[in-house]
Amino acid sequence: MHTWPVQDAKARFSEFLDACIAEGPQMVTKRGAEAAVLVPVQEWRRLQSAARPTLKQLLLSDTARGELIIPERGQARRREVNALAFE
C-alpha cells in the first residue's frame, strides 16, 4: 500500500485516485500519522457486505441481539380499583 502525505494527496488527487484504482488501497498520512485510506469501490462494497450481517442472519442467529431487562413475575404491583367507579 502506497502512503501519501495529505498535502500530496490533495495536490495530486487525480494521480492519487488513479493509483487507488490500479494498485488498490492508498494510505493518507497527516503530520506523519496514518489518517485515512482510499479504497476502490469494489473493495469497499465487499468490506461493507462482509461487515454487516443480513436480516436473515440476525434472525437465525443464536446470539443475543440486545440486553432486555425483564422483571420477575409477581413483582409488579396492581392498582387498587375503586368499586364506586363501576356502579
N, C-alpha and C positions, 0 to 999 in steps of 0.2 A: 504494500500500500504506500503510495507516494504521500509525502507530507508537504503541505503548503502553508506558509505564514499567511495570516489573514489579509495583509496588505497585497501580497502577490495574488491570492485568490480573487480579490476584488479587482485588481488592475488587469488581470489576465483571465477574466471569468470564462470567456469563450474557450480558451485553451484548457482551463480547469474542468469545464463541463465535458469537452471532447475526451480528455484523459479519463474521466469517470466512465463515460460510455465505452471507450475502447479497452481500458485496463481494469476497470472495477472501482471499488470504493476509494475515495480520496480523503485523507485526513486534513483538517484545518487546525492550525495552532494559533493561539493568541497569547502573546508575551511568552512564548516558549512552551505553554501548557496546551495539551490537547483540548480542543473546544467543540469540534463538530466533525461529522463525516458526511460527505456527499456520496450517495449510492445510486446506481442505476435503478430505474423504476421497476424493472422486472425483479430485481433482488429485494427491493422494498416491499413489493406485493407478496413475495414468497415469505419474507420475515413476518409481515403482518398476519398472513393466514396461519402461519405456524405458531404465532404468539397467542392468538385468541382461540379458545375452544368454540365450537359451533353450539347453537342452542341444543341440538340433538345430543352432543357430547355432554353438555351441562346436565341435561335432564336424565341421562343414563348413568351419570357419574355416581359412585357410591361415597364420595367425599362430601363433607358438609358444604353448603352454599352460603352459610351465614350463621351468626350466633343469634338464636331466638331465645328470649327469656320467657319461659312458660311457668307460671306459678303452679304450685302443687294444688291438687284438687282439694276442695274443702276449706281452703284458706280464705276465700272471698267472703265478705260479709254481705248479707242481704239487707235491703231497705225494709223498714217496717211499713206495712200497708195500713193506711187509715181506713178503718171499717166504715166510717161515715161516707167516704168517697164513692162507695158502691151502692148506696141507698137511693 
